[in-house]
Amino acid sequence: MANTYTTNLNLAKPGQGDFNFHTPINNNFDLIDSAYGSVNSVIDDLPDLYIYTDTFNGTTGTTIALPKEVDAVNEYAVKIEAIARTAAIGDIWVEKATDEFVVKCSGGNTADDFNAVLYYLGDISAYGGSIYRRWYVSPDSGITDHSDDTDEGSLAWVIDQIGASPAIIEFPGNHTYVIDDDVDGTANIDHLIFSFQPGAVIQPAAGKSFTVYNSESIVASPKQQIINITNNSTDPLVLTTGGTVHPGWFGCMGDGTTDDATAMQCALDLWKTLGDTGEGGAQFKLAPGANYLINTALTVTFTGDGDPATGAVTRNLDMNGYGATLTSGLSSGIMLTISTTNELIRYLSVRGMRVVGSGSEGGIIKIDGGDPANKEYIYAMSLEDLSSEGFDGNGIHISGNVFETALSRCHLFGSSGNTTGYPILFQKASGTISSIDVRDCITRYGLIGLYAESPVGDIKIYGGTYILAQQYGISVVNGTGCLMSGVHAENNWQSASSHDSEQAGIYLGNRGTIIGCLGTTNEYQSSLARIYSDSSISLINNHVGGDSTHHYFVHGTSGSSVQIVGDGIYDAQSGTSIAMTRFMTYDRDGTYRVTSGTGEDTLESFTIPGGIIGNVGGVKVVAAGTKTGSNGNKTLKFYLGSSFFTFHAAANNTNDWSLEVIFSHFNGQTSQRVMWRGYDGTTLLQGFESWAEDASGDLLMKITGECADAGDSIRKYIWDVKAI
């Protein structure tokens, strides 16, 4: 007859009348015995657990003897829970010994009861855990090499005992664990957790490493040293996948007085190694509040697999320094250089750190994108919230083959003696620098605040202030695709001793647009922008303030175009040749000017570049003033180069006067005409003059006044030159 079976152990129940019942019964005994053995082993692995009930005794404490004495107090744990709270209890704490523990409370309570739950974690001398899977590495000084897996209690021995089961490995504190050979914490299972109590440090021998799965496999404070690099600063810690690298793990003190350069370089090397693995990504995290003194230049060169033919890519690299400071102790060299060799880097960010310069270094941060001939590139890089002060040399220096990069909210203040460096420098050493956004940055001092040398192109500069440079606040030599918007250039040209028309806050060459920018000065910067156009440049609604004498100084080549919209008091380099330049305002002067004595005196003048009108342009001049004194005749003339016309003939009166002159093309031809109209008091005066523009030279136009008697004068109040 067929048997039926129980649910749990699958025990057979012989049917009624089964004469062979002894066989399933014997099998049942075997199953029960096997199950008992498994259950018994689980019970044996459970920690010993005890529960006590007693009464608080204030700060004197209540003493409870251990049922089993231990060799170390971390072999057991106690949890206290108050049963009742009829009186103040305050803080509750436990003072542990190897044979007893004492429960105390700060409230002086002697009335309320508590439960004490005591459980043993396992014998630390056996280094075994319990069901909690926490294992301890022995701090026994007799273990001289923790990479020796035959020495009971060593790190390597514990890893072997654990095998492929998840576990936490604890390093008791205030001890150095020397490893003379490699120790691989991922040999049996990836996800072991290594917990470092304060003062627990691994010290690898030269060329040896301690390997864990990733940074999440390490339980330690970011500022806590866990690796002693005295004997080995080359890959002493290895993470097999991405994660966060903390320089404090390698011994960076961050106290502002200890030289952290060696430990910082060791941490950077690990970040570099993680980056070279490719897709996993890695973060380098400076500790908030730390101040790292760096006396030796730091370098990171990403190499990938070192084979440009594979087109290897390093992705997702982040250096996070928010709240941290790097203090330069360098007497030369660049404090931090990040570069690539035979590698493409995509998504690199450097952010948040503050750098205090020594005033003697050769620069602060350099990013080198390499050479495209070697398939070296940096794409999609972000530098943000970086600040530096008191540095010599360059602040942020970007060179090589770099694309699609943004600088945001970077404040770069060189030392007051920095007269040769650039707070922001874009320099094409090889390859191309293109598609760059600079947003809300501030520079101070240096030779030029932001310098983009030729042929760096397609650079956009939004907002920010560029101040107190020796020369320009911003200089974009080859502005192909350049846009500047909302920029403030202030008090630059500190190397000068007086105003000069070429001393502008901004230099822009070739082609581009400047819109909504401001140039102010109370020193030597004379204008907002110096423009060199051999293509097309637009200047739109820009402004000047302070002691600025004009908006723009313009130089152009034949066939180029400069267009100004909005006010634009303009000066031009002698000999410039611009096919078409349209200004809303050439020149404006509302200051009081007056003749002196007898003879002809200039009341106002302005020079327009040759060829400015051609067959498409037009210029309008408006002037006004008054005549004083009735002692003799007074005459007013308007000059175009060496030719002139008299618009107020000699007359002895004290009338107000005005003049409106229009230069324009005629019937779409290359010949020009001059039409004018004025008033002598209420008398209308007007005329129509033929005139052929000399496109080969500049045109000087001026108004003169001549008095027959020294007691009389002619005064000018208004002078305005506009495009039409």
C-alpha positions in Angstrom: 0.0 0.0 0.0 1.2 3.6 -0.7 2.7 5.7 2.1 1.6 9.2 2.9 4.1 11.9 4.1 4.3 14.6 6.7 4.8 18.2 5.6 8.0 19.3 7.3 10.5 16.4 7.4 8.7 14.3 4.7 8.3 11.4 7.2 6.6 8.4 5.8 3.3 7.1 7.3 2.8 3.5 6.3 -0.7 2.5 5.2 -2.8 0.1 7.3 -1.9 -3.5 6.7 1.6 -2.7 5.2 3.7 -5.6 6.3 6.8 -3.8 5.1 6.2 -0.9 7.5 9.7 -1.3 9.2 11.5 0.1 6.1 9.8 3.6 6.1 10.0 3.7 9.9 13.7 3.2 9.8 14.0 5.9 7.1 12.0 8.2 9.3 14.6 7.7 12.2 17.4 8.7 9.8 15.6 11.8 8.7 14.9 12.9 12.3 18.5 12.3 13.3 19.8 14.3 10.4 17.4 17.2 11.1 18.4 17.2 14.8 22.0 17.5 13.8 21.3 20.6 11.6 19.1 22.2 14.3 21.7 21.5 17.0 24.5 23.1 14.9 22.3 26.3 14.5 21.6 26.3 18.2 25.3 26.0 19.0 26.0 29.0 16.7 23.5 31.2 18.5 25.0 33.6 21.0 24.4 33.0 24.7 21.6 35.3 25.7 20.7 36.4 29.3 18.1 38.8 30.6 18.3 40.5 34.0 15.9 42.7 35.8 17.2 45.0 38.5 16.8 48.5 39.9 18.7 51.7 39.0 21.1 53.1 41.6 22.0 56.5 40.1 25.6 57.3 39.3 26.8 54.7 41.8 25.4 52.1 39.5 24.0 48.5 39.7 26.6 45.8 39.3 25.7 42.5 37.5 28.1 39.7 37.4 28.7 38.0 34.1 27.6 34.3 33.9 30.8 33.6 31.9 33.9 35.7 32.2 35.6 37.0 29.0 39.0 37.9 27.9 38.0 41.3 26.4 35.0 43.5 26.9 34.1 43.6 23.2 33.2 39.9 23.5 29.8 40.8 24.8 27.2 43.5 24.5 24.5 44.8 26.8 21.3 46.6 26.0 19.4 48.5 28.8 15.7 49.3 28.7 13.9 51.1 31.6 10.7 49.3 32.7 9.1 52.3 34.4 9.8 56.0 34.6 8.3 57.2 37.9 11.3 59.5 38.5 14.0 61.2 36.4 16.4 58.8 34.8 18.6 61.0 32.5 21.3 59.3 30.5 21.8 55.6 30.8 25.2 54.0 30.3 27.1 50.8 30.9 30.6 50.4 32.2 31.9 47.0 31.1 34.6 44.7 32.7 35.7 41.2 31.9 33.7 39.7 34.8 30.9 42.2 35.4 29.1 45.2 34.1 27.7 48.3 35.9 24.5 50.1 34.8 24.4 53.8 35.7 22.1 56.7 35.1 22.7 60.4 35.5 19.3 61.3 37.0 20.1 59.8 40.5 17.2 57.4 40.1 17.1 54.6 42.7 13.4 53.6 42.3 12.8 52.4 38.7 13.6 49.0 37.4 15.3 48.1 34.1 15.9 45.1 31.9 19.4 44.3 30.9 19.8 42.1 27.8 23.2 40.5 27.7 24.5 38.5 24.7 28.0 37.1 23.9 29.5 38.0 20.6 31.9 35.1 20.6 35.3 34.5 22.0 37.7 37.1 20.5 40.6 34.7 21.1 39.0 32.3 18.6 38.4 35.2 16.2 35.1 33.6 15.2 31.8 35.3 14.9 28.4 34.1 15.6 25.1 34.2 13.7 25.9 38.0 13.4 28.9 37.1 11.2 31.3 39.6 12.8 34.9 38.5 12.8 37.8 40.1 14.5 41.4 40.4 13.3 43.7 39.8 16.2 45.7 42.8 17.5 48.1 40.4 19.1 51.6 41.8 18.8 52.9 38.3 18.2 51.4 38.4 14.7 54.0 40.2 12.7 52.6 39.5 9.2 48.9 39.7 8.6 49.2 38.4 5.1 50.2 35.0 6.5 47.1 32.9 6.3 48.7 30.1 8.5 49.0 32.5 11.5 45.7 32.1 13.5 44.1 35.5 14.0 45.8 37.3 11.1 43.8 39.2 8.5 44.6 36.6 5.8 43.6 33.8 8.2 40.3 35.4 9.0 39.4 35.9 5.4 40.2 32.2 4.7 38.0 31.1 7.6 35.0 33.1 6.4 35.2 31.7 2.9 32.4 32.7 0.6 29.9 33.9 3.3 29.1 37.6 3.8 30.6 39.0 6.9 32.0 42.0 8.7 35.7 41.9 9.6 36.6 44.2 12.5 40.0 45.7 13.1 40.4 46.5 16.8 41.7 50.1 17.3 45.1 51.5 18.1 47.1 48.9 16.3 49.1 48.6 13.1 48.5 45.5 11.0 51.5 44.8 8.9 51.1 42.9 5.6 54.3 41.7 3.9 52.4 40.3 0.9 49.3 41.1 -1.0 46.0 40.5 0.8 42.9 40.1 -1.4 39.7 40.8 0.5 37.7 39.7 -2.6 39.4 36.3 -3.1 36.4 34.3 -1.8 33.5 36.8 -2.0 33.2 40.4 -3.2 31.1 41.8 -0.4 33.1 41.6 2.7 32.9 44.6 5.0 36.1 45.9 6.7 35.4 48.0 9.7 38.3 50.0 11.2 38.1 51.1 14.8 39.9 54.4 15.5 43.7 53.9 15.4 43.5 50.7 13.3 45.9 51.0 10.4 47.1 48.5 7.7 50.7 48.9 6.7 51.6 47.2 3.4 55.2 46.4 2.6 56.8 47.9 -0.5 54.9 46.9 -3.6 52.2 45.1 -1.7 48.5 45.9 -1.6 45.3 45.4 0.4 42.4 44.8 -2.0 38.7 45.3 -1.3 35.6 45.4 -3.5 34.9 49.1 -3.4 34.8 52.1 -1.0 31.5 50.9 0.4 33.3 47.9 1.7 35.2 50.1 4.1 33.7 51.4 7.3 35.8 54.3 8.5 35.5 58.1 8.9 36.6 60.0 5.8 39.3 61.7 7.9 40.5 58.5 9.6 43.8 57.0 8.5 43.5 53.3 7.6 46.5 52.8 5.4 50.1 53.6 6.5 52.1 54.5 3.4 55.5 54.7 5.1 56.9 51.7 3.3 54.6 51.8 0.2 52.9 54.8 -1.4 52.2 53.0 -4.7 48.8 51.3 -4.8 48.8 50.3 -1.1 45.0 50.1 -1.3 43.1 48.7 -4.3 39.4 49.0 -5.0 38.3 46.5 -7.7 35.4 48.7 -8.8 34.5 52.4 -8.6 33.7 54.3 -5.4 34.8 57.3 -3.3 38.4 57.9 -2.5 39.1 59.8 0.8 42.6 61.2 1.2 42.3 61.0 4.9 42.4 57.2 4.6 46.0 57.5 3.4 47.1 59.8 6.2 46.2 63.3 5.1 45.9 65.3 8.3 44.2 68.4 6.9 45.4 70.5 9.7 47.0 73.2 7.6 50.5 72.6 9.0 51.4 69.0 8.1 52.6 68.4 4.6 49.9 66.2 3.0 51.4 66.1 -0.5 52.6 62.5 -0.4 49.4 61.1 1.1 47.3 63.2 -1.3 49.3 61.9 -4.3 48.7 58.3 -3.1 45.0 59.0 -2.9 45.0 60.6 -6.3 46.8 57.6 -7.7 43.9 55.4 -6.5 41.4 57.8 -8.1 43.4 57.6 -11.3 43.4 53.8 -11.3 39.7 53.6 -10.8 39.2 56.1 -13.6 41.4 54.0 -15.9 39.0 51.0 -15.5 36.5 52.9 -17.7 32.8 52.9 -17.1 32.7 52.5 -13.3 33.5 56.1 -12.4 35.2 57.3 -9.3 34.9 60.3 -6.9 37.7 62.0 -5.1 36.3 63.5 -1.9 38.1 66.1 0.2 36.9 66.3 3.8 34.8 69.4 4.6 36.6 71.6 7.1 40.0 70.2 6.2 43.0 72.4 5.2 45.5 70.3 3.3 49.1 71.8 3.0 50.6 70.8 -0.3 54.4 71.4 -0.6 55.0 69.2 -3.7 53.2 69.4 -7.1 50.4 66.8 -7.6 49.8 65.1 -10.9 47.1 62.7 -12.3 47.5 61.3 -15.8 44.7 59.0 -17.0 46.0 56.3 -19.3 43.2 53.8 -19.7 44.6 50.7 -21.3 47.5 52.7 -22.8 46.5 51.8 -26.3 45.1 54.6 -28.5 44.0 52.1 -31.1 41.3 50.8 -28.8 39.7 54.2 -28.3 39.5 53.7 -24.6 37.2 55.9 -22.7 37.3 57.1 -19.0 34.0 58.3 -17.7 32.3 59.8 -14.7 35.2 61.3 -12.8 34.5 63.7 -9.9 36.7 65.7 -7.6 34.6 67.1 -4.8 36.2 69.7 -2.6 33.2 71.5 -1.1 34.2 73.0 2.3 37.8 72.0 2.0 41.0 74.1 1.5 44.2 73.3 -0.3 47.1 75.5 0.9 50.0 75.8 -1.5 53.5 75.6 -0.1 55.1 75.4 -3.5 58.0 77.6 -4.5 57.5 76.6 -8.2 55.4 74.2 -10.3 51.7 73.8 -10.7 49.9 72.5 -7.6 47.5 70.1 -9.5 47.8 68.8 -13.0 45.2 66.5 -14.5 46.0 65.1 -18.0 45.3 62.3 -20.4 47.6 60.0 -22.3 46.2 57.7 -25.1 42.8 58.2 -23.5 39.5 59.9 -24.0 38.0 61.4 -20.8 34.3 62.1 -20.7 32.4 63.7 -17.8 35.1 65.0 -15.6 34.1 67.5 -12.9 36.3 69.4 -10.4 34.3 71.4 -7.9 34.0 73.2 -4.7 37.6 73.5 -3.4 39.3 76.6 -2.1 43.0 77.1 -2.8 45.3 79.5 -0.9 48.4 80.3 -3.0 51.9 80.8 -1.7 52.6 83.6 -4.2 55.5 81.6 -5.5 54.0 78.6 -7.4 53.8 78.4 -11.1 50.0 77.9 -11.1 47.1 76.3 -9.3 45.1 73.8 -11.6 46.0 72.7 -15.1 43.8 70.5 -17.2 45.6 69.1 -20.3 43.4 67.4 -23.0 46.4 66.0 -24.9 46.9 65.5 -28.6 44.2 64.2 -31.0 46.9 62.4 -33.0 47.1 60.1 -30.0 43.3 59.9 -29.6 43.5 62.1 -26.5 40.5 64.2 -25.7 38.5 65.7 -22.8 34.8 66.1 -23.4 32.0 67.4 -21.2 34.2 68.7 -18.4 32.8 70.9 -15.6 34.8 73.2 -13.3 32.6 74.9 -10.8 32.6 76.8 -7.5 36.4 76.8 -7.4 38.1 79.7 -5.6 41.7 80.7 -5.2 43.5 83.6 -3.8 47.1 84.9 -3.4 48.5 82.6 -6.2 51.3 83.3 -8.7 51.3 82.0 -12.3 48.0 80.8 -13.8 44.8 80.0 -11.9 42.8 77.6 -14.1 44.8 76.6 -17.1 43.1 74.5 -19.8 45.2 73.3 -22.7 45.3 70.6 -25.4 42.3 69.0 -26.9 39.2 70.1 -24.9 35.6 70.4 -26.0 32.2 71.0 -24.4 33.5 72.4 -21.1 31.9 74.8 -18.6 33.5 77.0 -15.9 30.9 78.2 -13.5 31.2 80.5 -10.4 35.0 80.3 -10.2 36.6 83.1 -8.2 40.3 83.5 -9.0 42.2 86.2 -7.2 45.9 86.2 -7.9 48.5 87.7 -5.6 48.8 91.5 -5.9 52.3 90.8 -7.3 51.0 88.5 -10.0 51.8 90.5 -13.1 52.6 87.6 -15.6 50.0 84.9 -15.0 46.4 84.5 -16.1 43.6 83.7 -13.6 41.9 81.8 -16.4 43.9 80.6 -19.4 42.7 78.7 -22.5 45.8 77.6 -24.5 45.9 75.4 -27.5 49.1 73.4 -27.2 47.8 70.8 -29.7 44.4 69.8 -30.9 41.5 72.2 -30.5 39.8 74.0 -27.6 36.2 74.7 -28.6 32.6 75.0 -27.2 33.5 76.6 -23.9 31.1 78.2 -21.5 32.3 80.6 -18.8 29.6 81.7 -16.4 29.6 84.1 -13.4 33.4 84.0 -12.8 35.4 86.7 -11.1 39.1 87.3 -11.7 41.5 89.7 -10.0 45.1 90.7 -10.8 47.3 88.8 -13.2 48.5 89.9 -16.7 45.0 89.3 -18.3 42.0 88.1 -16.3 40.7 85.6 -18.9 42.9 84.9 -21.8 41.9 82.7 -24.8 44.8 82.6 -27.2 44.4 82.0 -30.9 42.9 79.8 -32.3 40.7 79.0 -29.3 37.2 79.6 -30.6 33.5 79.2 -29.8 33.8 80.5 -26.3 30.8 82.0 -24.5 31.3 84.3 -21.5 28.2 85.0 -19.4 28.3 87.5 -16.5 31.1 87.8 -14.1 33.6 90.5 -13.2 37.2 90.9 -14.5 39.1 93.4 -12.5 42.6 94.9 -11.8 44.5 93.0 -14.5 47.8 94.4 -15.8 46.2 94.6 -19.3 42.8 93.4 -20.5 40.2 91.9 -18.1 39.3 89.6 -21.0 41.2 88.9 -24.2 39.8 86.5 -26.9 42.3 86.7 -29.7 40.4 84.7 -32.2 36.8 85.2 -31.3 35.2 82.9 -33.9 31.8 82.1 -32.5 32.5 84.2 -29.4 29.7 85.7 -27.3 30.2 87.9 -24.3 27.0 88.8 -22.4 26.5 90.7 -19.1 30.3 90.9 -18.4 31.7 93.7 -16.2 35.3 94.8 -16.9 36.6 97.2 -14.3 39.8 99.1 -13.5 42.1 97.0 -15.7 45.4 98.2 -17.3 47.1 98.5 -13.9 50.4 98.4 -15.8 49.6 101.8 -17.4 50.4 105.2 -16.0 47.7 107.2 -17.9 44.6 106.9 -20.1 45.1 105.6 -23.6 42.4 104.9 -26.2 43.7 101.3 -26.7 43.5 100.4 -23.0 40.2 98.6 -23.0 38.6 96.2 -20.5 37.9 93.6 -23.2 39.8 92.6 -26.4 37.9 90.7 -29.1 39.4 89.7 -32.4 38.1 88.3 -35.7 34.3 87.7 -35.2 31.8 87.6 -32.3 29.3 89.5 -30.3 29.5 91.7 -27.2 26.1 92.4 -25.7 24.9 94.1 -22.5 28.4 94.5 -21.0 29.7 97.2 -18.8 33.2 98.8 -18.6 33.9 101.1 -15.6 37.1 102.7 -14.4 38.5 105.4 -12.2 42.1 104.6 -13.2 43.7 103.7 -16.6 41.1 101.5 -18.4 39.8 104.0 -21.0 37.0 102.0 -22.8 34.9 98.8 -22.6 36.3 97.0 -25.6 39.1 97.0 -28.2 37.9 95.4 -31.4 40.0 93.9 -34.2 37.7 92.8 -37.0 38.7 90.9 -40.1 35.2 89.4 -40.4 32.1 90.4 -38.5 31.6 91.8 -35.0 28.4 93.0 -33.3 28.4 95.4 -30.3 25.0 95.7 -28.8 23.7 97.8 -25.9 26.9 98.0 -24.0 27.7 100.7 -21.4 30.6 102.5 -19.8 30.9 104.4 -16.6 33.4 106.2 -14.3 36.3 107.8 -16.2 35.8 105.9 -19.4 36.4 108.2 -22.4 34.5 106.1 -24.9 32.9 102.7 -25.5 35.1 101.1 -28.2 38.4 101.3 -30.0 38.0 99.7 -33.4 40.5 98.4 -35.9 39.3 96.6 -39.0 40.6 95.1 -42.2 39.1 95.6 -45.7 35.8 93.8 -46.1 35.2 93.4 -42.4 32.0 94.5 -40.7 31.5 96.1 -37.2 27.9 96.8 -36.2 27.1 98.8 -33.1 23.6 99.0 -31.7 22.8 101.4 -28.8 25.1 104.1 -27.6 28.7 103.6 -28.8 31.2 106.5 -28.4 33.8 105.3 -30.8 37.5 105.8 -31.6 39.4 104.2 -34.4 43.0 103.2 -35.1 44.6 105.3 -37.7 44.6 103.7 -41.2 41.7 101.3 -40.4 39.6 100.2 -43.4 36.1 98.9 -42.6 33.7 98.4 -45.5 30.6 99.0 -43.4 30.3 100.1 -39.8 27.0 101.2 -38.4 26.9 103.1 -35.1 23.9 104.4 -33.3 26.2 106.9 -31.7 29.7 107.8 -32.9 30.5 110.5 -30.5 28.6 112.6 -27.9 29.8 115.5 -25.9 27.7 117.9 -23.9 30.5 119.8 -22.2 30.8 123.5 -22.5 33.4 124.7 -25.2 34.1 128.4 -26.0 36.4 130.4 -28.4 39.2 132.5 -26.9 40.1 135.8 -28.3 40.2 136.7 -32.0 40.8 134.2 -34.8 39.4 130.8 -35.6 39.1 128.2 -32.8 37.9 124.6 -32.9 34.7 124.0 -30.9 34.4 120.2 -31.5 35.9 117.6 -33.8 35.7 113.9 -34.5 37.5 111.5 -36.9 35.5 108.9 -39.0 37.4 106.0 -40.7 37.8 106.3 -44.4 35.1 104.5 -46.5 32.6 104.6 -43.6 29.7 105.8 -45.8 30.3 104.3 -49.2 27.1 103.6 -51.0 25.1 102.3 -48.0 26.0 104.4 -45.0 25.0 107.7 -43.5 26.0 110.0 -40.7 24.2 112.7 -38.9 25.8 115.5 -36.8 23.8 117.8 -34.4 25.4 120.8 -32.7 24.1 123.8 -30.9 25.4 126.7 -28.8 25.1 130.6 -28.4 27.0 133.8 -29.3 27.9 136.4 -26.7 29.0 140.0 -27.0 28.1 142.7 -29.6 31.6 144.1 -30.4 32.0 142.6 -33.8 31.1 139.9 -36.3 31.1 136.2 -35.5 31.4 133.3 -38.0 30.7 129.5 -37.8 32.1 126.9 -40.2 31.8 123.1 -40.6 34.8 121.3 -42.0 35.0 118.0 -43.9 38.6 117.2 -44.1 40.3 120.2 -45.7 37.0 121.5 -47.3 34.4 123.5 -45.4 31.2 125.4 -45.7 30.1 128.4 -43.7 26.7 127.9 -42.1 26.6 131.1 -40.1 28.0 134.0 -42.1 29.7 136.9 -40.3 27.2 138.8 -38.3 27.2 140.9 -35.1 24.5 139.4 -32.9 24.1 137.3 -29.7 21.7 134.7 -31.1 21.5 131.0 -30.2 22.7 128.8 -33.0 22.2 125.3 -34.2 23.3 122.9 -37.0 22.2 119.6 -38.4 24.4 118.0 -41.0 23.6 114.7 -42.9 26.3 112.8 -44.9 24.7 110.2 -47.1 25.0 108.3 -50.4 23.2 109.7 -53.5 20.8 107.6 -55.6 22.6 104.4 -54.6 25.9 105.6 -56.2 29.3 105.8 -54.7 29.1 109.6 -54.7 28.0 111.4 -51.6 26.1 114.5 -50.6 26.1 116.8 -47.6 22.8 118.4 -46.6 22.7 120.8 -43.8 20.2 123.0 -41.9 20.7 125.5 -39.1 19.2 128.4 -37.2 20.7 131.8 -36.3 18.2 132.8 -33.7 14.9 132.3 -35.6 16.4 132.6 -39.0 16.6 129.3 -41.0 19.8 128.6 -42.8 20.3 125.6 -45.1 22.4 124.2 -47.9 23.2 121.3 -50.2 26.9 120.5 -50.9 28.4 118.0 -53.4 31.1 115.9 -51.9 33.1 112.8 -52.9 34.3 110.6 -49.9 38.0 109.7 -49.9 37.8 106.0 -48.9 41.6 105.7 -48.6 41.9 108.0 -45.5 40.2 109.1 -42.4 37.7 112.0 -42.4 38.2 114.7 -39.8 35.1 116.8 -39.3 34.9 119.8 -37.0 33.0 123.0 -36.1 35.0 126.2 -35.7 34.0 129.6 -34.5 35.7 133.0 -35.3 35.2 136.3 -33.5 36.4 139.6 -34.8 36.7 141.1 -31.4 38.3 139.5 -28.4 35.5 140.7 -26.1 33.1 138.4 -27.9 32.8 134.6 -27.8 31.0 131.6 -29.5 30.0 128.8 -27.2 29.2 125.1 -27.9 26.8 123.1 -25.7 25.7 120.1 -27.7 27.7 117.8 -30.1 26.2 114.5 -31.2 27.3 112.2 -34.0 24.9 109.3 -35.0 24.5 106.7 -37.7 21.5 106.9 -40.0 
